[in-house]
């Protein structure tokens, strides 16, 4: 009976440790997902800024070509 109680206590301790590790990993995943979302938003903003700059450059290039003629 004592042996069984020891096994149960060991199993309980392992379960507690596993749950703690699971919660740590879950928190880490949430942080990683949040950072990924932030990077996606930043990437979208950079793409928009790049398109705006590209359009401005094309406009300036066309204007310079007109002035040169």
Legacy VTK file of the C-alpha trace (Angstrom):
# vtk DataFile Version 3.0
C-alpha trace
ASCII
DATASET POLYDATA
POINTS 69 float
0.000 0.000 0.000
2.874 2.342 0.858
4.408 1.576 -2.528
1.147 2.466 -4.265
0.907 5.753 -2.359
4.454 6.600 -3.402
3.622 5.857 -7.044
0.521 8.040 -6.826
2.484 10.921 -5.317
5.172 10.580 -7.986
2.505 10.569 -10.705
0.886 13.668 -9.169
4.200 15.519 -9.076
4.898 14.581 -12.695
1.434 15.787 -13.686
2.005 19.112 -11.911
5.370 19.558 -13.639
3.856 18.664 -17.010
1.043 21.155 -16.502
3.527 23.891 -15.547
5.576 23.160 -18.663
2.413 23.174 -20.791
1.370 26.561 -19.385
4.860 27.969 -20.014
4.796 26.763 -23.606
1.266 28.083 -24.094
2.373 31.519 -22.873
5.432 31.400 -25.130
3.235 30.485 -28.103
0.885 33.393 -27.384
3.851 35.787 -27.296
5.209 34.374 -30.553
1.806 34.678 -32.231
1.434 38.279 -31.040
4.905 39.131 -32.390
4.039 37.446 -35.684
0.879 39.573 -35.937
2.919 42.708 -35.215
5.431 41.784 -37.914
2.639 41.105 -40.421
1.156 44.537 -39.730
4.577 46.162 -40.068
5.188 44.278 -43.304
1.859 45.522 -44.679
2.772 49.108 -43.796
6.167 48.741 -45.440
4.607 47.332 -48.606
2.218 50.284 -48.749
5.050 52.763 -48.241
7.071 51.026 -50.944
4.189 51.268 -53.424
3.739 54.962 -52.643
7.458 55.611 -53.131
7.441 53.628 -56.373
4.498 55.648 -57.705
6.193 58.920 -56.735
9.378 57.820 -58.477
7.475 56.926 -61.646
5.731 60.298 -61.569
9.038 62.144 -61.088
10.655 60.089 -63.850
7.795 60.922 -66.244
7.996 64.601 -65.269
11.762 64.642 -65.828
11.283 63.031 -69.242
8.708 65.702 -70.161
10.953 68.536 -69.004
13.926 67.108 -70.901
11.994 67.210 -74.211
LINES 1 70
69 0 1 2 3 4 5 6 7 8 9 10 11 12 13 14 15 16 17 18 19 20 21 22 23 24 25 26 27 28 29 30 31 32 33 34 35 36 37 38 39 40 41 42 43 44 45 46 47 48 49 50 51 52 53 54 55 56 57 58 59 60 61 62 63 64 65 66 67 68
